[in-house]
């Protein structure tokens, strides 16, 4: 019984390490995005990572995540829309 608990404990430690590594990677990616990418680049990255997200979140929530105003996000979206129609 004690060995089974010990194995579970090791498995749990490995799982925690994997989760922590993933969270750290996400945090680093977000930090770099916010400091190195333009607002439009951040929006395009978000659309590539989560294609359907614009259908599930309000404009103000997306703008907040991207650290821009809702008006500026609307401008970005309008520019992208008119570029694809050309």
SULVEN-V787779 format. One line per field, one symbol per residue. phi: phi as a letter, one per 20 degrees, with the letter a starting at -180 (. if undefined). A space follows every 10 residues. Layout:
phi->???
//
This chain:
phi->.fffffffff ffffffffff ffffffffff gfgfdddfgf fffffffffc geffedcfgf fffffemceg ffffffffff ffffef
//
